[in-house]
């Protein structure tokens, strides 16, 4: 612009300055890159250090968790062994109670000795049963009963043994022989034994029962029944003899009334069936429904012409097929006697 003289220095000053600027910028950029590299290396080193610390912490936590799990597993296994041992002790006690109950129950051969053509189909739900049967031969009379106590298992077993003991006292020791009077007396003794008053919320333990007395000379059957009716098959027809709608025990629904007693003249080849409700109440079949009393009547009627041992086999097989994989819901008792 005419301010400076034109010479070699002024002519190439711009190029020289740019070159110097480029060199200086290169040094500065290289220095910046080196700084970034150092920072990157420091950051990577820090990250690696943190990763190692995290790994050590994770290993420590994992080891502590493993130790705690191992300790807990050991404790659970110890508790499991205690529970298993207690269960074995309980089951062993219940099995011993079963032996006591079986000792109290009459031998099935006793009924056969009185009635050669007879059977008792007896299938407890649990180890001990709330169902029981009872027989006695005295002079010209054969007494027998089928009963279903409140509950099943251990509670039902206690009730059944109490009832058997009281029946022995009433019939054997006191010599009572009228079925209606026997059920009335049994009810009184059960109420006294269980301290029942009929108050709201009180236990309602008792039993349903059919009590029969067979007169050998007159060929008659006298019975009294609590809730469960008596069935007789005669000439391929099912005859139903009613029961009183009250249990042997405290009655929470109605006033206490005496049990009715009925006498039935028997005919040759009559088959007397006394049952509890366990068979009819068993769930099963293709739709998971109850077997029902109607179906049980039909079954007994259809097999009534067969030998009593064969009837027992058919009842067992039919129940097994009907039940399938379902759990048995209650104790089951069916007694059949052909006259």
C-alpha positions, 0 to 999 in steps of 0.5 A: 500500500506504499507504506513499506518499501518493497523488498525480499522481506516484505514480499514474503513476510505474509508467507513466512508468517503463515508458515510460522503460524502453521508450525506453531499451530502444529506444535500446539495441536500436538501438545493438545493431542498429547494432553488428551492422550494422557487424560485418556490414559488416566481415565482408562486407568481410573476405569480399570481401577474402578472395574477391579474394585467393583469386581473385588466387591462383587466377588466379596458380596457373592462370597458373602451371599454364598456363605449366607445361602449355605448357612440358610440351606444348612439351617433349612436342612436341619429344620427339615430333618426335625420336621420329618422326624416329628412327622414320623413320630406323629405318624407312628403314634397315629399308627399305634392308635390305629392298632388300638382302634382295630383291637377295639373293633370287632373282628370281621369274622364275628359277623360272618360267624353270626351271618355266614352270608355277609360282608363289611366294606370298611375303608378309612380315609386316613390311618384311623377312622371316624366310622366304626362297626360293632357286633354282639351275640347274646342269647337269641339276639345278634346286635350290630351297628354301623356308625359315622362319627363327626370328623375323620382321622384322629378326631373321628378315631377318638369319637369312635373309641369313645362310642364303642366304649359307651356301647359296651357299657350300655349293652354288655354291662347294663344289659339294655337290648332295645335299639331305641333305648340304646341310642337314647342312652348313648346320646345322653352319655356322649353329651355328658362325656363331651360336656355339651350344653347346646350353647351357640358356638359349642362343639357339635360332636356326635354320630350318625348310626344304625343300630340293629337287633336280629331275633334268630327265633322270630326272624325279625329285625328291630332297628333305630337309626340316627340320620342314616336309613336302613336298606333292604333288597327283597325280590329285586326291589329296594326297600328304604326304612327311614331314620330319625333326622337327628344325630346321636349327640347334641341336636342344635336344630330341633328339640331332643326327641326319643329315637323311634324303634321299628321291627321288620319281619324278614324273609329268606334271601332278604339282604340288609344294607347298613351304610354311612354316607362316605361311599355316596359322597365320594367325588369322581367319575367323568365330571367329578361329581358325587357318587350319590345315594341313588347310584349306590342304591342302583349298584346294590340292587344290581349286584344283590343276586351275587355272592356276598364276597363278590358284592364286596369285591364289586363295591371296592372295584367300583369305588376305585374306578369312580374315585380315580386320582381324586382324594377320598373325601370321607371314611366309608362303611357298608355292611351287607347281610343276607338272611 
